Every structure is written in structure tokens, then in C-alpha cells.
Amino acid sequence: MTAAASLSFQPDDVDVLAGALYTWCAERNIKLRSQQGLSIASIAIDLYHAGHHTQDDLLVALHERELH
């Protein structure tokens, strides 16, 4: 079990994460249940835990991570 899997989220947290993830995957034509989609989900959870608590902030952080 990863550290991210052991975290507990409230419904609003899940909404933010899901919204950012769905948007990210749709923009890149990535299937959410693909290996790449699951990898992005893990990264999004880590970024959320690091303090990116809005959908827009998560999308910006994901974009910045993609550029590096």
C-alpha cells in the first residue's frame, strides 16, 4: 500500500481530484483507467497532499510537472 492509498479524503477532496483528473485526461485523450491515467491519478493525489487543493491549482501543478 502506498502512502497516497492510506490517506483519507472527504467528498469535496474527491470532487477536486476527480475534476482535475478528468479534465487532464480529456485534454490529452488519455483513458482514465489506463496505466497512464492511473499514474496521473497518483501524481494528482501527491500534489493534492502537497497543498494544491483546488482543481485549477492541481491542473497548473500537473502541467508544470509535465514540462519538467
C-alpha positions in Angstrom: 0.0 0.0 0.0 1.4 3.4 -1.0 1.3 6.4 1.3 -1.3 8.0 -1.0 -3.5 5.0 -0.7 -3.5 5.3 3.1 -4.8 8.9 3.1 -8.4 9.6 3.9 -10.3 12.1 1.7 -13.5 14.0 2.2 -16.2 14.1 -0.6 -15.1 17.7 -1.5 -11.5 16.5 -1.8 -12.5 13.7 -4.1 -14.5 16.1 -6.3 -11.5 18.4 -6.7 -9.2 15.4 -7.5 -11.7 13.8 -9.9 -12.4 17.0 -11.7 -8.7 17.8 -12.3 -8.0 14.2 -13.3 -11.0 14.0 -15.7 -10.0 17.4 -17.3 -6.3 16.4 -17.6 -7.1 13.1 -19.2 -9.7 14.5 -21.6 -7.3 17.3 -22.8 -4.8 14.6 -23.6 -7.2 11.9 -24.8 -6.0 9.5 -22.1 -8.3 6.8 -20.8 -8.7 7.2 -17.0 -8.4 3.5 -16.4 -5.2 3.2 -18.5 -1.8 2.8 -16.9 -1.0 6.4 -17.8 -4.3 7.6 -16.3 -3.6 5.7 -13.1 -0.1 7.2 -13.0 -1.5 10.7 -13.3 -4.1 10.0 -10.6 -1.2 9.0 -8.2 0.7 12.2 -9.1 -2.5 14.3 -8.6 -3.0 12.7 -5.1 0.6 13.5 -4.2 0.2 17.1 -5.5 -3.1 17.5 -3.5 -1.4 16.3 -0.4 1.4 18.8 -1.1 -1.1 21.7 -0.9 -2.7 22.0 -4.3 -6.3 22.0 -3.1 -8.3 23.4 -6.0 -8.9 21.9 -9.4 -7.2 24.8 -11.1 -4.2 24.6 -8.8 -3.9 20.9 -9.4 -4.1 21.4 -13.2 -1.4 24.0 -13.1 0.8 21.8 -10.9 0.2 18.8 -13.3 1.1 21.0 -16.3 4.3 22.2 -14.6 5.3 18.7 -13.7 4.7 17.6 -17.3 7.1 20.2 -18.5 9.9 19.0 -16.3 
